[in-house]
Amino acid sequence: MSSPSTGPQPTGADPTDPDPIKAVPLRHPGQWAAAAVVLVLAALFVYGAATNAAYAWDTYAKYLFDTRILSGVWYTLALTVLAMLIAIILGVLLAIMRLSPNPVLRYTAWVYLWVFRGTPVYVQLVFWGLFPSIYKQIDLGIPFVYQFAHFDIQSLNAAFTFAMIGLALNEAAYMAEIVRAGVSSVGEGQSEASVALGMSWAQTMRRTVLPQAMRVIIPPTGNEVISMLKTTSLVAAVPFTGEVYGRARDISGVNFQPIPLLMVASTWYLIVTSVLMVGQYYLERYYSKGASRQMTARQLKAMAAVQNAPVVDGESDERR
């Protein structure tokens, strides 16, 4: 006995095939209730902040695009970019040194990481601020024989440079561990194949291992860039007050309204951080090509076309 037809059959379909199942999405009333509660709480917080005179929103609007604040944003970006560039280059070198078969390079890198990861970044920045007091002058040349150059550190007004160096040297220790973890994630077979092709250890790292390790290195590096952006608020220890938080603090010291100026600085940190997060997303997607098993719509259609293609008797055995 054949089952009654419930509708028009598609062309080429077997009439004995069962009807397709109509899946009904599972409802989650608890999620809707939780979302409503969160929205109500957020609306209450926004209303309370908007009606609270302590926030001084008129002062906030006045200084949000102030030229001094915008100058501070520029210095914050400059510190972040320059310090991260130095940190990434130095971190790659330190990671390679730690993975090197040379024990001198390996232990030198370990001592560097031990010092800069074991002390707070604020303390390191304070030392860089006191650098002109510790080393009043620097002489370059052959010791006790001839001097090529002489620098009077106390006469230099290089707070920005010292802040950049302090941030970069601290960050390089963390970047070294990130790069080392990425390199360790690459299978040993890749290195063995490169050696079999006649590559040296340095060529293997540069041409085979590091390009594949980027997929693991990029996500934490993006987090470190965002963290560096916020760490620039500590360079007042150098002292350097040209970044956005320093400018906001200087202005609040004059008008005695720290709350709206803190909101101004926080707003600019959020804006720049959001832009960096978008860039990190696209960079991760670029380096993750080929790592996912998820197929595109075109690939799925091609696979379906192959599976639904008619099979003749001569080809059935070969496909099996």
FENGI-V983177 format. One line per field, one symbol per residue. phi: phi as a letter, one per 30 degrees, with the letter a starting at -180 (. if undefined). burial: # if it has 16 or more other ideal C-beta (glycine too) atoms within 10 Angstrom, else .. Layout:
# FENGI-V983177
phi->???
burial->???
This chain:
# FENGI-V983177
phi->.cdddclddddidddddddddcdceddbddddddddddddddddddddddcddddhdddeddcdcdddddddddddddddddddddddddddddddddcddddddddddddedddddcbddddddddddcedddcdabccldeibacdbbbcddddcbdddddddddddddddddddddddddddddddddddddddjddddddddccdeedddddddedddddddddeddddcddddcbcddddddddddddcchbddddddddddddddddddddddddddddddcdidcddcdddddddddddddddcdddcddddd
burial->......................................................##..##..#.....#..##.###.##.###.###.###########....#...#..##..#....#..##..##.##.........................###.###################.##..#....#..#....#....##..###.###########.###.##.########.##########.##....#..######..##..#...#...#......#.................................
